[in-house]
Amino acid sequence: MNETGLVGLIGIAKRAGRLTVGTFQTEKNLKAGKALLILLDEGVSENTRKKLKQDGAQTVFLKSGLLQRALGDKIMVASLTDAGFAAQIRKYLD
């Protein structure tokens, strides 16, 4: 995995308005069927993991601190709502 490219792509998705952050917004996107890819920090609690495990959206665990580095804030949960960004991030993770 190319971490620098992944960090940059996550940042671009956020600036483009295609990435939402936080557990509440991610849950909201899941219920609305908008979340295509859920990004979770490895350090996220087991409760949050269970809450966000749903059909229809792939869940990916990222190395601890990667989301924080990409978004410049202490963020543990994010969701992508754009198929193009989701596909590009999946490529980085393969």
C-alpha positions, 0 to 999 in steps of 0.5 A: 500500500502506498500510504502517501498516495492513499493519504492524498486521495482521502484528502482530495475526497474530503475537499471534494465533498465526497467523504463524510467524517464521524460515526454519526454522519457515517451511520446516517449515510449507511441508513440512506444507502449512500455510504459505499466504503467505510474507512475505520482506524484500527483503534476504533472501539468494538462498539463502533465496529459493530454499529457500522457493520452493515450490508451494502458498504465495504468496511476497511480498517486503516493503519492507526493514525492514517485518517488523522494524517489525511484529514488533519484531525483526530478522526477514527471513522469516515465514509465515502459516498462516491463510487470513483473515489471508493474504487481508487481507494480500494486499488490502493488497499489491494 
